[in-house]
């Protein structure tokens, strides 16, 4: 095995052990034993486990940063940029879980820029530039671009850390939901988010048709309620009209409790009738 091949072997073994146990939990002896070499070989190539760890972290740092930066610059529309960046992170997590676990879990202070915090700062810098352009395009104050960049990067990064172990749902679905929240906000969430523009258009059409059906149903229910109210009013008016040939006294409703029924009043002249009613029905 050549010196270059041995170095790559040690890096591969070191990445696996560091992901499982962290820097402090891994010894030079374990690295050497896994590679089938003596400890001096590890020291010869990297000067110790810290040197090996630093190279592993720096490699993963550059790899992930390159993927996300490329994704941000490969699309024109801002939503597409966000979609591609979220998907790039999730793809990296799925294909290089050991590397991502090292970046997130215990990047060592001696590794310089090779830490997850530094990585997120680099990505936020790229996003900040895009956010400033977008805010300016809408005549918003672009001084808030750094804050919005941190929000977006933090949202995607924390979701990635959760998905590292959860692994459900699929990465495309996770990316679609992240972008759904980031792009639409809580008040405008899409019920079935998708990374496919055609699918999103179909979903919007479906929701519009559903809204039209619900509006038509509500209008029909309102018409029925109005018709029912009108019928009730007509019945009430009919029940309040005096019978044909009845007395012209204007008394149409039932008398209060204890009053004498109209049939029981003797047939007498009109004026006596009025006086009789006055006496019977209390004022």
Secondary structure, 3 states (H helix, E strand, C coil): CCHHHHHHHHHHHHHHHHHHHCCCCCCHHHHHHHHCCCHHHHHHHHCCHHHHHHHHHHHHHHHHHHHHHHHHHCCCCHHHHHHHHHHHHHHHHHHCHHHHHHHHHCCCHHHCCCCHHHHHHHHHHHHHHHHHHHHHHCCCCHHHHHHHHHHHHHHHHHHHHHHHHHCCCCHHHHHHHHHHHHHHCHHHCCCCCCCCHHHHHHHHHHHHHHHHHHHHHHHHHHHHHHHHHHHHHHHHHHHHCCCCCCCCCCCCCCCCCCCCCHHHCCCCCHHHHHHHHHHHCCC
